[in-house]
Amino acid sequence: MSARRKPLRVEEPTLVPEAVDWNGPLCRVVCCSDDVETTMRPRNDFFLASVTQLGMWVYTVSGHVDYEESDRKIRLGPGTVLAVPQPGRGSIVYDKKGLPWRRIYIGVEGGAALEIFNHVISRYGHIHELPKESDGVRAARAFCAMVAKEPRRSPQFWSVEAYRWLNAWWSSCRESVPSVREMLDVEGGGSQLIGLSH
């Protein structure tokens, strides 16, 4: 019988890749973590979360939280990706029943990173499912582990690794997630959306 490993409780889990000079056209990760949230937190409003544009990717490994945007509430349970630009309109709302919430998150900024990030969410939606064995999730976990082990490296090193993770996520979506266009098409009849005109 194998012993189950208990996840570590981390007080300040956010990791930040460090570099001497972040100037230039880089894919920059501004924060990341592979951790377990064990305590209730106040509502996390994305419009307050950033003063610069960034993309926030959050993957739920176990437990759950809710994502609220306007009048919609969506449960983010195991296997769910939330990918949202910040500042944004939505909020993460903690639920005692969902704790402990094990998540992996990565925040990216910079034109090169945001171009890929925004393309993936426009094609596959800002909430979608990925298997935990997918390349995108494994690459995210590996990225967080690299930052935890040795956070200070060259900006080019971190840019390449961020680009590698973004492309692994994109590739995993192509393999596992129907595109928005595919979801709108109905068996050969095309989109069932009603066009709006003035």
C-alpha positions in Angstrom: 0.0 0.0 0.0 1.5 3.3 -1.0 1.5 6.2 1.4 -0.4 9.3 0.3 1.6 12.5 0.3 0.0 15.4 2.0 0.3 18.7 0.0 2.4 21.3 1.7 0.6 24.3 3.1 2.2 27.4 1.7 1.6 30.8 3.3 2.9 32.9 0.3 3.0 30.6 -2.7 3.5 33.1 -5.5 6.7 32.6 -7.3 8.3 35.2 -9.6 11.0 34.5 -12.2 13.8 37.0 -11.7 16.1 38.6 -14.3 18.4 41.6 -14.4 16.7 43.3 -17.4 13.2 42.6 -18.7 13.5 45.1 -21.6 12.8 43.8 -25.1 10.1 41.7 -26.8 9.9 39.0 -24.2 7.3 36.5 -23.1 7.4 37.4 -19.4 5.8 35.4 -16.6 5.1 37.8 -13.7 3.8 35.2 -11.3 3.2 31.5 -11.0 2.5 28.8 -8.5 1.6 25.1 -8.1 0.1 25.2 -4.6 -2.8 24.4 -2.3 -5.1 27.1 -0.9 -6.4 25.9 2.5 -8.0 29.1 3.9 -10.9 31.2 2.8 -9.9 34.3 1.0 -11.9 37.4 0.1 -13.3 37.7 -3.4 -10.5 38.2 -6.0 -11.7 40.9 -8.4 -9.7 40.8 -11.6 -10.3 44.4 -12.4 -8.3 45.3 -9.2 -5.6 42.6 -9.8 -3.3 44.4 -12.3 -2.4 47.9 -13.4 -0.8 46.6 -16.6 -2.3 44.2 -19.1 -1.6 40.6 -18.4 -3.1 37.2 -19.0 -3.9 35.0 -16.0 -4.1 31.2 -16.4 -5.5 29.1 -13.5 -5.9 25.3 -13.6 -7.8 23.5 -10.9 -6.2 20.2 -9.8 -8.6 19.4 -7.0 -11.2 21.2 -4.9 -13.1 24.1 -6.5 -13.8 27.9 -6.5 -16.5 29.8 -8.4 -15.8 32.3 -11.2 -18.3 35.1 -11.4 -18.7 37.5 -14.3 -21.8 39.8 -14.6 -24.7 37.6 -13.6 -23.0 34.3 -14.4 -21.4 31.9 -11.9 -19.3 29.0 -13.0 -17.8 26.3 -10.8 -14.1 25.8 -11.5 -13.6 22.2 -10.5 -10.9 19.6 -11.2 -9.6 19.8 -14.8 -10.9 23.3 -15.5 -8.8 26.1 -17.0 -9.7 29.7 -16.4 -7.8 32.0 -18.7 -8.6 35.7 -18.4 -7.0 39.0 -19.3 -6.4 41.4 -16.4 -7.6 43.9 -15.6 -10.8 42.0 -16.3 -14.5 41.9 -15.4 -14.7 38.6 -13.4 -13.9 37.5 -9.9 -12.9 34.3 -8.2 -15.1 33.6 -5.2 -13.9 31.0 -2.6 -16.3 28.4 -1.2 -15.5 26.6 2.1 -16.8 23.4 0.6 -14.2 23.7 -2.2 -11.2 23.8 0.1 -8.5 22.7 0.0 -8.2 24.1 -3.6 -5.2 22.8 -5.4 -4.4 25.0 -8.4 -1.6 25.9 -10.8 -1.5 29.5 -12.0 0.7 31.5 -14.4 0.4 35.2 -15.2 2.0 36.5 -18.4 2.6 39.9 -19.9 4.3 41.4 -22.9 3.1 41.6 -26.5 4.4 38.2 -27.6 2.9 36.3 -24.7 -0.4 38.1 -24.8 -0.8 37.6 -28.5 -0.7 33.8 -28.0 -2.7 34.0 -24.8 -5.5 36.0 -26.4 -5.5 33.8 -29.5 -6.0 30.7 -27.4 -8.9 32.1 -25.4 -10.6 33.5 -28.6 -10.4 30.1 -30.2 -11.1 27.8 -27.2 -12.9 30.1 -24.7 -11.7 31.5 -21.4 -13.0 28.5 -19.5 -12.3 25.0 -20.8 -11.3 21.5 -19.6 -7.9 19.9 -20.0 -6.7 16.5 -18.7 -4.1 16.8 -15.9 -1.8 14.7 -18.1 -2.0 17.1 -21.0 1.2 18.7 -22.2 -0.1 22.2 -21.2 -0.7 21.2 -17.6 2.6 19.3 -17.3 4.5 22.2 -18.8 2.8 24.6 -16.4 3.8 22.4 -13.4 7.4 22.1 -14.8 7.6 25.8 -15.2 6.6 26.5 -11.6 9.1 23.9 -10.4 11.9 25.6 -12.4 11.0 28.9 -10.8 10.9 27.4 -7.3 14.3 25.7 -7.8 16.2 28.6 -9.4 14.3 31.8 -9.9 17.2 34.0 -11.1 18.1 33.3 -14.7 18.4 35.4 -17.9 15.2 37.0 -19.3 15.8 35.1 -22.5 15.7 31.8 -20.6 12.4 32.7 -18.9 11.0 34.0 -22.2 11.8 30.8 -24.0 10.3 28.7 -21.2 7.1 30.9 -21.0 6.8 30.6 -24.8 7.2 26.8 -24.5 4.4 26.6 -21.9 2.1 28.9 -23.9 2.5 26.6 -27.0 2.0 23.5 -24.9 -1.3 24.9 -23.6 -2.3 25.9 -27.2 -1.4 22.4 -28.5 -3.3 20.7 -25.6 -6.4 22.8 -26.4 -6.2 21.8 -30.1 -6.1 18.1 -29.0 -8.7 18.3 -26.2 -11.0 21.3 -26.6 -13.5 22.0 -29.3 -12.9 25.4 -30.8 -15.5 28.2 -30.4 -16.2 27.9 -34.1 -16.8 24.2 -33.8 -19.2 24.7 -30.9 -21.2 27.3 -32.9 -21.6 25.0 -36.0 -24.5 22.7 -35.9 -24.3 19.5 -38.0 -23.6 21.1 -41.4 -26.2 23.9 -40.9 -23.7 26.5 -39.8 -24.0 28.8 -36.9 -27.4 29.1 -35.2 -26.6 32.6 -33.9 -28.9 35.4 -34.9 -27.0 38.3 -36.5 -27.6 41.7 -35.1 -28.2 44.7 -37.4 -28.9 48.4 -36.8 
